[in-house]
Amino acid sequence: MSEILDKFIDFCKWPIAFYMLICLPELLESVDFFKFTNFKFLALGAGFFMFYIGRTMSDASIRTSMQVIPHELTHSLFALLTLHKVKHIRLNPDDTGGEMGFEGKGNWLIIIAPYFFPLFGLCYMIFMTFMPENLIFNGILGYFLGYHTDTVCSQIHPKQTDLPKVGYPFCALFLPGANFWIIGLFLAFNSRGWEGMGLYFKLINSLLAQNIVSISEMIF
């Protein structure tokens, strides 16, 4: 079953990459969806900047460990989601990285997942679902948004071994849009919870359809 799923995911690789690319204008256009002047976004922004303030004060080895752990866990999560048995997760004792192993050939989604998927942020969103509304929780969400952006930016570099496996052209098409999507969904969740994320998804695809129609009318 995992082999069939891998083939389907690999078949969808380039269509998804081009979808992320053509969504970029709509993701930037959707800023009006958010009302940044309300207290929820002020709290989110405070938490975001608190992360970067704390980052400058933390030990380098701690920062590296806090990047490696979710990186390998995210690989493992997507391996499990695509029906692969995880055999091991190892962290290098010198904080230079880690590795995970799974059964089967795998797919590009397992490889690229840590470079756009906010594992800790998603866990915190689930936690927030069961808690009463409180601006402190919005501030902590901002902290996780800062953590996600910092982790992604610090892990994308020429020595990264995962990126060549899926190809740099694919990364260039997929990762910018995927990460803008994630940031937008963070903001939508901060504004209206899971309902806000659903509305944001519908908005982006509605804007995309409108823009495709407009471009088609200009051409034809």
N, C-alpha and C positions, 0 to 999 in steps of 0.2 A: 504493500500500500504506500509506503514511504517513497518508493521509486516512482510510482505514478504521480504522486504529489510533487516530487522534485521536478519531473519533466514538465508538469503544468506550470510551476513557478518559473522555471527556466524559459518556458514559452512566453510568459508574460513579462520577462525582464525588460526588453526594449520598449514595448508599448507603455509600461509603467514609467520608464525613464522619460519618454517623450511627453507623457501626461504631466509629470512633475515640471518639465521644462515649460510647457505652454501655460501652466497654472501660475507661473511666477508673476506676470502682470496683474492677475486677479488677486493674488495674495497681497501684493503691494497696494492695490486699489481698495482692498477691504478694510483699510484702517478706519474708515468712517463707521464701521460696525461697532467699534468700541468707544465707550465714553470714558476717556482717560482722566477726566476731572473728578470722578467720584472717589470716595474714600477707599473702595476696594483696590483700585489701581494705585492709589497713593501708597497703600500698605504693600502691594505687590512690588512697586518700585523700590520701596525702602528695603524690603527683604532681598531684592536683587542686588542692590549696592552693598548691603551688609555682607553678602557672600564674598564679593570682591575685596572688601576691606579685610574680612577674616582670612581670605586667601593669601594676602600679602604678609600676614603675620604667622601663618602656619609653616611648619617644617616641610621641606621639599619632599622628604621620604613619605610623609603622611599624605601629601597631595597626590603623589604617584600611586600609593596604595589605594586611595579612594577613587582613582581612575581605573586601575587595573581590575579591581574586584567587580564593579558593575559591568565592565567590559566583558569579562569572561562569563559572568552570570547572564548577560544579554545574549551572547552567543548560545549559551546552554538553553535559555528559554525558547529561542526560535528553533533550536534543534528539536526540542520536545514538541513544540507546536506543529512542526512539520513531520512528526512521528518518527524521530530518530532517538535512539537510546543513548544518553550521555554516559560515556565510560569513565571519564575523569575530568577534574578541574585542578590545575596546578598553578601556583603562584611562585615566581622566582624569589628565592630568599634575599637577593640583592636589590629587590624592588625595580628590576628592569623590565618586568612584564609578566606574562603568564601564558597559559595555553589550556585548551579544553579539547577533548576528543569525543567523537560520537561514531556510532555505527552507520555504515552506508556512505554513499558518495556525497550527499548533501546538496545544497543549492546556494545561489547567490544571496538570498535573503538572510541565511544564517551568518554569512561572512560579513555583510554590510550593516547588519542590524545595530551594532553599538555606535555607529556613526550618525544615527538619526533618532533612535528609539530611547526615550527617557525612562529607564526602568524604575529608578527611585522616585522620579516625579509621578509616574503612574501609580505606584504603590501609595504615595501620599495622597493623590486625588481620591483613591478608593477610601482611604482613611477619613478624608474630609467629608465624604458622603454620609458618614454615620455620626458626624459631629454637628452641633448647632453653629449657626453663622457667627463668626467672630473675626474681626480684622486681623488678629494675631495669626490665625490660620492662613489668611491671604498673604501676610508677610512671609510666612514660612514657605508658601507656594512660590513666592518670588525668589526665595533663597534657592529652591530646587531648580527654578528656571535659570538662575545664574550658574548653578552647578552644571546643568546640562549644556549650556552654551560654552562654558569654559572647557568642559570635558571633550566636547566634539572638536572645538578649535585646536586644543592641544594634541589631540590624537591624529589629526590629519597632517601628515608630514611625509617627506620623500622616503624616509626609512621605514614607514609603516608597511608591514608585510601583507596585510589583508587587502589593501586597495589594488595592487597589481593582479590579484586573483580574479577580481571581477572586471578589471580593466579601467584605466584612467578615463577614457571617453565616457564610459557609463557613469562613473563617479561624478564627472563634470556635469552630466545631464541630470542625474538623479538627486544627488545630495543637497544642492542649494534649495531646490523646491521642497524636498522632503523635510528639511530643517525649518524652512519658513512655515510649512504646514504645521509642524510641531509647535513652533512658537505661537502661531495663530490659535491653535487649539488650547494651549496653556492660557492665553489671554481670554479666550471664549469661556473656558471653564471658570476662570477667576471671576468673570462677569455674571454668568448664569448657570454654572454647574454643567452637568452632562447635557441638559437641554440646550445650553448655549453652544456646546460643541456640535450638536446635531444641526442647529440653525446655521452655524458657521460653515459646516460642510455643504449644506444646501446653497448657501450664499455664493461660495466660491464656484460651484458647478453651474449655478445660474448665471453668474458673471461670465464664466467661460463660454457658455452657450450663446449668450448675447454677443460677445466679442467675435465668436466664430461666424455668426450670422452677419454681423456688420462687415467683417472682412470679406465674406463671400459676396455680399451685395456690391462692395466696392470693386471686386475683381470681375464679377459677371454682370 
